[in-house]
């Protein structure tokens, strides 16, 4: 059966023992009815009780710990070989059949909250540390970066047609996503104009947060859907040119002031607006350039301030424009430029005036990196000729018209990327990117977490004289990989065995244990943040 429009078809588990399989739905928890004696609820409770009453329940819970919060983990089966790294000799071979359930559970690692909240939370935390390390240092980034001028810029797309909007003047809500302030009328006009299609381009409604009309065109036939998806597809190139122009302007100022060359290092997150246009939240840090060690992160000259960076980025955002290559249906190409709405503010270690603090900026970018096209009302996987009709319609809803435009334009061979990314409304870039010299990588963060877990595992095998386990010190991945006493390597010969948990009862038990662990971690973080706030004092990040 084909999935309904707007829904995602996910793989099913291969060995089901309950009527509904975890991993076949995009969001946990599964729907629970009010009737505790319903058939679905009875199966879930029965499976959970059966698992919890088994003698090996504790070992099973430890076995699935690494993927316990995942909505649809990957199951792998095969052999694990321990190999001597000096001789290549296979010392031992362990089959996954000796493990609980006969498989290894691996978290799916999806970054989107709507697909897997648990894995997205891990990704968001990694993104936070990656972004913040580039602001205040740490994790191999020198702490001197906290004194570099830095700004936070939000750049949006131009207009492709009038859409329903929610405008709030002087919003006082701390959480903008739950704003309760009274908004202005959407499109209030004393003399409403009528478009060529006979639609009156006026709206007196005061839209609330989450209104389904937000982002929808006043006249869908007047809206330039083709230009919209092409702009999404070209947004990455527009950003590259904008940053390049801002750097050129800063270096021109540096030469005029007799200062050495500088460069901008950035961390950037992409987010969809309700209308389906992508916009960027970018953190730009000013660095110096050492001719002897060009890859090193060095302090910029003192004659350039955060105000100069703001002026350079503003100038670039308002002047950079280019025309795309011609398309068979649009021989003149499309103009690619930023919209009129943009905001660029300085960053400090503690917010003051119009400035943003480093923790807020890192949290913003980390949050945006786990979002997708949900804000537009569309969610799907990559589309094919067999599934495109489920989501595309030249005369349908706004998202359906955008997908149809991307698919139609992508018929030309040189524009095939639009078809590849039609499910993303034309945008094919990563949602979180950074300059090579800005900060650490996701890979290094994950290696450090793996090293930490290995250090935890070492604690289980060193009893003290009094019978308490001896705590093994944590070492970073680089140190562990070069320890001379580590002479073996574990190689997995594993194959795909399925997706999802065996039963909804297993998922209930695993997710509950993971939720309790996350709650303890969250409470600890809040306590540490409160202690840090009480002891903190204002320290400027940029002059």
C-alpha positions as CSV (number, residue, x, y, z in Angstrom):
1,X,0.0,0.0,0.0
2,X,1.4,3.4,-0.9
3,X,1.8,6.0,1.8
4,X,-0.6,8.8,2.0
5,X,0.6,12.3,0.9
6,X,2.6,14.0,3.6
7,X,3.5,10.7,5.3
8,X,6.8,8.8,5.2
9,X,6.9,5.0,4.5
10,X,9.4,3.5,6.9
11,X,10.9,0.0,6.8
12,X,9.2,-2.7,8.8
13,X,10.8,-5.1,11.2
14,X,11.4,-8.6,9.9
15,X,10.5,-10.6,13.0
16,X,7.4,-9.2,14.6
17,X,5.8,-10.6,17.7
18,X,3.3,-7.8,18.3
19,X,0.7,-6.1,16.1
20,X,2.5,-2.8,15.8
21,X,6.2,-2.6,15.3
22,X,8.5,0.1,16.7
23,X,10.4,1.7,13.9
24,X,7.5,1.8,11.5
25,X,6.3,5.1,12.9
26,X,8.3,8.3,12.8
27,X,7.6,9.5,16.3
28,X,7.7,7.9,19.7
29,X,5.6,7.1,21.7
30,X,3.1,5.1,19.8
31,X,-0.6,6.1,20.0
32,X,-2.0,4.9,23.4
33,X,-5.7,4.6,23.7
34,X,-7.7,5.6,26.8
35,X,-8.8,2.0,27.1
36,X,-6.2,0.0,28.9
37,X,-7.8,-3.2,27.8
38,X,-7.6,-2.4,24.0
39,X,-5.9,-5.1,21.9
40,X,-2.9,-2.9,21.0
41,X,-2.3,-1.8,24.6
42,X,-2.7,-5.4,25.9
43,X,0.0,-6.7,23.5
44,X,2.4,-3.9,24.5
45,X,2.0,-4.5,28.3
46,X,2.2,-8.3,27.8
47,X,5.4,-8.0,25.8
48,X,7.0,-5.6,28.3
49,X,6.1,-7.9,31.3
50,X,7.4,-10.9,29.5
51,X,10.7,-9.2,28.8
52,X,11.1,-7.8,32.3
53,X,10.4,-11.1,33.9
54,X,13.1,-13.0,32.0
55,X,16.3,-13.8,34.0
56,X,18.5,-12.0,31.6
57,X,16.6,-8.7,31.6
58,X,19.4,-6.7,33.3
59,X,22.0,-7.9,30.7
60,X,19.5,-7.1,27.9
61,X,19.0,-3.6,29.2
62,X,22.7,-3.0,29.3
63,X,23.1,-4.5,25.8
64,X,20.6,-2.1,24.3
65,X,21.7,0.9,26.3
66,X,23.6,2.6,23.4
67,X,20.4,2.6,21.3
68,X,17.8,2.5,24.0
69,X,16.2,5.9,23.2
70,X,16.2,5.4,19.4
71,X,12.8,5.2,17.7
72,X,13.9,2.7,15.1
73,X,17.4,1.3,15.8
74,X,19.4,-0.7,13.3
75,X,19.8,-4.4,14.1
76,X,23.1,-6.1,13.0
77,X,24.1,-9.7,13.1
78,X,27.4,-11.4,12.4
79,X,30.8,-11.9,14.1
80,X,33.2,-9.8,16.1
81,X,36.9,-10.7,15.7
82,X,39.6,-9.6,18.1
83,X,42.8,-9.1,16.1
84,X,46.4,-8.5,17.2
85,X,47.4,-5.2,15.6
86,X,51.0,-6.2,15.4
87,X,50.8,-9.7,13.9
88,X,47.3,-9.6,12.3
89,X,46.5,-12.8,14.2
90,X,42.8,-13.4,14.9
91,X,42.7,-14.0,18.7
92,X,39.0,-14.6,19.3
93,X,35.8,-14.6,17.3
94,X,32.5,-13.8,19.0
95,X,29.1,-14.4,17.3
96,X,26.2,-12.0,17.9
97,X,24.2,-15.1,18.6
98,X,25.6,-15.1,22.1
99,X,24.2,-11.7,22.7
100,X,20.6,-10.9,23.9
101,X,18.2,-11.2,20.9
102,X,21.2,-12.5,18.8
103,X,21.9,-9.0,17.4
104,X,23.6,-5.7,18.1
105,X,21.4,-2.6,18.3
106,X,22.8,0.5,16.8
107,X,21.0,3.9,17.0
108,X,19.8,5.2,13.7
109,X,21.7,8.6,14.2
110,X,19.0,10.6,12.4
111,X,19.3,14.4,13.1
112,X,15.6,15.3,12.7
113,X,13.5,15.5,15.8
114,X,10.4,14.4,13.9
115,X,12.1,11.2,12.9
116,X,14.0,10.2,16.0
117,X,13.9,12.5,19.0
118,X,16.6,10.7,20.9
119,X,19.2,10.6,18.2
120,X,18.3,14.2,17.3
121,X,18.9,15.2,20.9
122,X,22.4,13.7,20.7
123,X,23.1,15.4,17.4
124,X,21.9,18.8,18.8
125,X,24.1,18.4,21.8
126,X,27.1,17.7,19.6
127,X,26.2,20.7,17.4
128,X,26.1,22.9,20.5
129,X,29.6,21.9,21.6
130,X,30.9,22.2,18.1
131,X,29.6,25.8,17.7
132,X,30.4,27.0,21.2
133,X,34.0,25.7,21.0
134,X,34.5,28.0,18.1
135,X,33.4,31.0,20.3
136,X,35.1,30.3,23.6
137,X,37.7,27.7,22.8
138,X,38.3,24.2,24.3
139,X,38.2,20.8,22.6
140,X,41.5,21.6,20.8
141,X,40.4,25.1,19.9
142,X,42.6,27.8,21.6
143,X,40.8,29.7,24.3
144,X,42.1,33.0,22.8
145,X,39.2,32.9,20.3
146,X,36.9,34.3,23.0
147,X,38.6,37.7,22.3
148,X,38.0,37.6,18.6
149,X,35.3,39.9,17.2
150,X,32.3,37.8,16.3
151,X,28.8,38.5,14.9
152,X,25.6,36.6,14.4
153,X,23.8,37.1,11.1
154,X,20.4,36.0,9.9
155,X,19.9,36.2,6.1
156,X,16.6,35.5,4.4
157,X,15.3,34.9,0.9
158,X,13.7,37.6,-1.3
159,X,10.0,37.7,-2.0
160,X,8.6,35.4,-4.7
161,X,5.0,36.6,-4.1
162,X,2.9,37.9,-1.2
163,X,2.2,35.4,1.5
164,X,0.3,35.3,4.8
165,X,2.5,36.6,7.6
166,X,2.5,37.2,11.3
167,X,4.0,40.5,12.3
168,X,4.5,41.4,16.0
169,X,5.9,44.7,16.9
170,X,8.0,44.8,20.1
171,X,7.5,41.1,21.0
172,X,8.1,40.5,24.7
173,X,7.9,36.7,24.7
174,X,11.1,34.9,25.6
175,X,10.2,31.9,23.5
176,X,9.2,33.2,20.1
177,X,7.8,29.8,19.0
178,X,5.1,30.2,21.7
179,X,4.5,33.9,21.3
180,X,1.2,35.1,22.6
181,X,1.6,38.8,21.7
182,X,-1.1,40.4,19.6
183,X,0.0,40.5,16.0
184,X,-0.7,43.1,13.3
185,X,-3.3,42.4,10.5
186,X,-1.7,40.2,7.9
187,X,-2.1,42.4,4.8
188,X,-4.3,45.4,5.7
189,X,-5.0,47.7,2.8
190,X,-7.5,50.6,2.5
191,X,-7.8,50.0,-1.2
192,X,-7.2,46.3,-1.9
193,X,-5.7,45.5,-5.2
194,X,-6.8,42.6,-7.3
195,X,-4.3,40.3,-9.0
196,X,-4.6,39.2,-12.7
197,X,-6.3,36.0,-11.5
198,X,-9.1,37.9,-9.8
199,X,-7.9,37.4,-6.2
200,X,-8.1,40.3,-3.8
201,X,-4.6,40.7,-2.2
202,X,-5.8,41.6,1.3
203,X,-6.0,39.8,4.6
204,X,-7.2,41.5,7.8
205,X,-6.7,38.4,10.0
206,X,-4.3,38.5,12.9
207,X,-2.6,35.1,12.5
208,X,-1.5,33.2,15.6
209,X,1.5,31.0,16.0
210,X,0.9,27.7,14.2
211,X,-1.8,29.1,11.9
212,X,-2.0,26.9,8.8
213,X,-2.3,29.9,6.6
214,X,1.1,31.3,7.5
215,X,3.5,31.1,4.6
216,X,0.8,30.4,2.1
217,X,0.5,32.7,-0.9
218,X,-2.4,35.2,-1.1
219,X,-2.6,34.0,-4.8
220,X,-1.0,30.7,-5.5
221,X,-1.1,31.3,-9.3
222,X,0.8,34.6,-8.9
223,X,3.5,33.1,-6.8
224,X,6.8,32.3,-8.6
225,X,7.3,28.7,-7.5
226,X,10.0,28.1,-10.1
227,X,12.2,31.0,-8.9
228,X,11.6,29.9,-5.3
229,X,13.0,26.4,-5.7
230,X,15.9,27.6,-7.9
231,X,16.8,30.1,-5.1
232,X,16.7,27.3,-2.5
233,X,19.0,25.3,-4.8
234,X,21.5,28.2,-5.2
235,X,21.4,29.4,-1.6
236,X,24.7,27.7,-0.8
237,X,26.5,29.5,-3.7
238,X,25.0,32.8,-2.7
239,X,26.4,32.3,0.8
240,X,29.8,31.5,-0.5
241,X,29.9,34.7,-2.6
242,X,28.6,36.8,0.3
243,X,31.2,35.6,2.8
244,X,33.9,36.0,0.1
245,X,32.9,39.6,-0.5
246,X,32.8,40.4,3.2
247,X,36.3,39.1,3.6
248,X,37.5,41.2,0.6
249,X,36.0,44.3,2.1
250,X,37.6,43.7,5.5
251,X,41.0,43.1,3.9
252,X,40.6,46.3,1.9
253,X,40.0,48.1,5.2
254,X,43.0,46.3,6.8
255,X,45.3,47.5,3.9
256,X,44.1,51.0,4.2
257,X,44.9,51.0,8.0
258,X,48.2,49.3,7.5
259,X,47.1,46.1,9.1
260,X,47.8,42.4,8.1
261,X,45.3,40.3,6.3
262,X,42.3,38.7,8.1
263,X,39.7,36.0,7.4
264,X,36.2,35.1,8.5
265,X,35.6,31.7,10.0
266,X,31.9,30.7,10.2
267,X,29.4,28.2,11.6
268,X,26.1,28.2,9.8
269,X,22.7,26.6,10.2
270,X,19.9,26.5,7.6
271,X,16.2,26.7,8.5
272,X,13.0,26.6,6.5
273,X,10.5,29.5,6.8
274,X,6.8,28.6,6.7
275,X,6.7,29.6,3.0
276,X,9.3,27.0,2.2
277,X,12.2,29.3,1.6
278,X,15.5,28.5,3.2
279,X,17.3,31.1,5.4
280,X,20.6,31.1,7.1
281,X,21.7,31.8,10.7
282,X,25.5,32.3,10.6
283,X,28.1,32.9,13.2
284,X,31.1,34.8,11.8
285,X,34.4,35.0,13.8
286,X,37.2,37.3,12.7
287,X,40.6,35.6,12.7
288,X,44.1,36.7,11.8
289,X,46.4,35.0,9.3
290,X,49.9,33.9,10.2
291,X,52.0,33.5,7.0
292,X,54.2,30.9,8.6
293,X,51.3,28.7,9.8
294,X,48.3,29.6,7.7
295,X,46.2,26.8,9.2
296,X,46.6,28.0,12.7
297,X,43.9,30.0,14.5
298,X,45.5,33.3,15.4
299,X,44.2,36.6,16.8
300,X,43.2,39.3,14.4
301,X,44.9,42.7,14.4
302,X,43.5,45.1,17.0
303,X,42.4,47.8,14.4
304,X,39.4,45.8,13.2
305,X,36.3,45.6,15.5
306,X,33.0,43.8,15.5
307,X,31.4,46.9,14.0
308,X,33.7,46.6,11.0
309,X,32.6,42.9,10.6
310,X,28.9,44.0,10.8
311,X,29.4,46.7,8.2
312,X,31.2,44.3,5.9
313,X,28.6,41.5,6.1
314,X,25.8,44.0,5.7
315,X,27.4,45.5,2.6
316,X,27.9,42.1,1.1
317,X,24.3,40.9,1.9
318,X,22.8,44.0,0.2
319,X,25.1,44.1,-2.9
320,X,25.9,40.5,-3.9
321,X,23.7,39.2,-6.7
322,X,24.2,37.0,-9.7
323,X,22.2,35.3,-12.5
324,X,22.0,31.6,-12.8
325,X,22.7,29.6,-16.0
326,X,19.9,29.6,-18.5
327,X,17.2,27.0,-18.4
328,X,15.3,25.6,-21.4
329,X,12.1,27.2,-20.0
330,X,13.8,30.3,-18.7
331,X,16.6,31.4,-21.0
332,X,17.5,34.5,-19.1
333,X,18.2,32.6,-15.9
334,X,17.0,33.6,-12.5
335,X,18.4,36.5,-10.3
336,X,19.8,35.2,-7.0
337,X,20.1,37.7,-4.2
338,X,19.2,38.1,-0.5
339,X,16.0,39.5,0.7
340,X,15.5,42.9,2.4
341,X,15.1,41.4,5.8
342,X,18.4,40.6,7.6
343,X,19.8,41.0,11.1
344,X,23.4,41.2,12.2
345,X,24.3,41.5,15.8
346,X,27.6,41.3,17.8
347,X,28.3,38.4,20.2
348,X,29.7,38.6,23.7
349,X,30.3,36.1,26.5
350,X,27.3,37.7,28.3
351,X,24.5,39.4,26.5
352,X,24.4,43.2,26.8
353,X,22.3,45.7,24.9
354,X,21.9,44.5,21.3
355,X,24.5,41.8,21.7
356,X,23.9,38.1,21.9
357,X,25.7,35.8,24.3
358,X,27.7,32.8,23.2
359,X,25.5,30.2,24.8
360,X,22.4,31.5,23.1
361,X,24.0,31.6,19.7
362,X,25.3,28.0,20.1
363,X,21.8,26.9,21.3
364,X,20.2,28.6,18.3
365,X,22.3,27.0,15.7
366,X,22.1,23.6,17.4
367,X,18.3,23.8,17.5
368,X,18.0,24.8,13.8
369,X,20.3,21.9,12.7
370,X,17.7,19.3,13.8
371,X,14.8,20.8,11.8
372,X,13.7,19.9,8.3
373,X,10.8,20.8,6.0
374,X,8.2,20.2,8.8
375,X,7.6,24.0,9.1
376,X,6.3,24.0,5.5
377,X,3.7,21.3,6.1
378,X,5.6,18.7,4.0
379,X,7.7,15.7,5.0
380,X,8.9,12.9,2.8
381,X,11.9,10.9,1.8
382,X,13.7,11.3,-1.6
383,X,11.1,11.2,-4.4
384,X,11.2,8.9,-7.4
385,X,9.0,8.7,-10.6
386,X,6.9,6.2,-8.7
387,X,6.2,8.4,-5.7
388,X,6.3,11.9,-7.1
389,X,2.5,12.0,-7.8
390,X,1.8,11.5,-4.1
391,X,3.5,14.9,-3.3
392,X,3.6,17.0,-6.4
393,X,0.6,18.9,-8.0
394,X,1.0,21.9,-10.2
395,X,-2.5,23.1,-9.1
396,X,-2.4,21.8,-5.5
397,X,-1.2,23.2,-2.2
398,X,1.8,25.5,-1.8
399,X,4.3,22.7,-0.9
400,X,2.9,20.5,-3.7
401,X,3.4,23.3,-6.3
402,X,7.0,23.8,-5.0
403,X,7.8,20.1,-5.4
404,X,6.2,20.0,-8.8
405,X,8.2,23.0,-9.9
406,X,11.5,21.4,-8.7
407,X,10.6,18.1,-10.5
408,X,9.6,19.8,-13.7
409,X,12.7,22.1,-13.9
410,X,14.9,19.1,-13.0
411,X,14.0,17.4,-16.2
412,X,16.8,19.3,-17.9
413,X,20.1,17.3,-17.5
414,X,22.1,20.3,-16.2
415,X,19.4,21.0,-13.6
416,X,19.0,17.4,-12.4
417,X,19.9,18.4,-8.8
418,X,16.4,19.9,-8.5
419,X,14.9,16.5,-8.9
420,X,17.3,14.9,-6.5
421,X,16.3,17.5,-3.9
422,X,12.7,18.0,-4.8
423,X,11.6,16.5,-1.4
424,X,13.7,19.3,0.2
425,X,12.0,22.0,-2.0
426,X,15.2,22.4,-4.0
427,X,17.7,22.9,-1.1
428,X,20.5,20.3,-1.2
429,X,22.9,21.6,1.3
430,X,23.8,20.4,4.8
431,X,21.8,22.0,7.6
432,X,24.9,22.7,9.7
433,X,28.2,23.7,8.1
434,X,31.3,25.4,9.2
435,X,34.6,26.7,8.0
436,X,37.5,24.2,8.3
437,X,39.4,26.4,10.8
438,X,36.3,27.4,12.8
439,X,36.1,24.5,15.2
440,X,36.3,20.8,15.8
441,X,34.4,18.2,13.7
442,X,31.4,16.0,14.5
443,X,33.7,13.0,14.0
444,X,36.1,14.1,16.7
445,X,33.2,14.7,19.2
446,X,31.9,11.2,18.5
447,X,35.3,9.7,18.9
448,X,35.7,11.4,22.2
449,X,32.3,10.0,23.4
450,X,33.4,6.5,22.3
451,X,36.6,6.9,24.3
452,X,34.6,8.0,27.3
453,X,32.4,4.9,27.1
454,X,35.4,2.7,26.8
455,X,36.9,4.3,29.9
456,X,33.6,3.6,31.7
457,X,33.7,0.0,30.6
458,X,37.2,-0.3,32.0
459,X,35.8,0.6,35.5
460,X,34.0,-2.8,35.6
461,X,37.2,-4.9,35.8
462,X,39.4,-3.3,38.4
463,X,38.3,-4.2,41.9
464,X,39.8,-2.4,44.8
465,X,40.9,-4.2,48.0
466,X,37.8,-3.2,49.7
467,X,35.7,-4.5,46.9
468,X,34.7,-1.2,45.2
469,X,35.5,-0.8,41.5
470,X,38.5,1.3,40.7
471,X,37.7,4.3,38.5
472,X,39.7,4.3,35.3
473,X,40.7,7.8,34.2
474,X,39.1,9.2,31.0
475,X,41.4,9.9,28.2
476,X,40.6,11.5,24.8
477,X,40.5,9.4,21.7
478,X,43.9,10.6,20.4
479,X,45.6,9.4,23.6
480,X,43.8,6.1,23.7
481,X,44.7,5.3,20.1
482,X,48.4,5.8,20.8
483,X,48.7,3.9,24.1
484,X,51.3,1.2,23.8
485,X,49.4,-1.3,26.0
486,X,46.5,-1.4,23.5
487,X,47.6,-4.2,21.2
488,X,44.3,-5.5,19.9
489,X,41.6,-4.3,17.5
490,X,38.0,-5.4,17.3
491,X,36.7,-5.8,13.7
492,X,33.0,-6.5,13.1
493,X,31.8,-8.7,10.2
494,X,28.2,-7.6,10.4
495,X,25.2,-7.6,8.2
496,X,21.9,-5.8,8.3
497,X,19.3,-7.8,10.2
498,X,16.4,-5.4,10.4
499,X,15.1,-2.0,11.6
500,X,13.2,-1.3,14.8
501,X,12.6,-3.2,18.1
502,X,11.4,-6.7,18.2
503,X,8.2,-5.7,20.0
504,X,6.5,-2.5,21.3
505,X,7.1,-3.9,24.8
506,X,10.9,-3.9,24.2
507,X,10.6,-0.3,22.9
508,X,8.6,0.8,25.9
509,X,11.1,-0.7,28.3
510,X,14.2,0.6,26.5
511,X,12.8,4.1,25.8
512,X,11.6,4.5,29.4
513,X,15.0,3.7,30.8
514,X,16.6,6.1,28.3
515,X,14.1,8.8,29.2
516,X,15.0,8.5,32.9
517,X,18.7,8.7,32.1
518,X,18.1,11.8,30.0
519,X,16.1,13.4,32.8
520,X,18.8,12.9,35.3
521,X,21.3,14.4,32.8
522,X,19.1,17.4,32.2
523,X,18.7,18.0,35.9
524,X,22.4,17.9,36.4
525,X,23.0,20.3,33.5
526,X,20.5,22.7,34.9
527,X,22.2,22.6,38.3
528,X,25.6,23.2,36.8
529,X,24.2,26.1,34.7
530,X,22.7,27.6,37.8
531,X,26.0,27.4,39.7
532,X,27.8,28.9,36.7
533,X,25.3,31.8,36.4
534,X,25.7,32.6,40.1
535,X,29.5,32.8,39.7
536,X,29.7,34.4,36.3
537,X,30.6,38.0,35.5
538,X,30.3,40.0,32.3
539,X,33.3,39.4,30.0
540,X,33.2,40.9,26.5
541,X,34.0,38.5,23.6
542,X,34.8,41.1,21.1
543,X,36.1,44.6,21.3
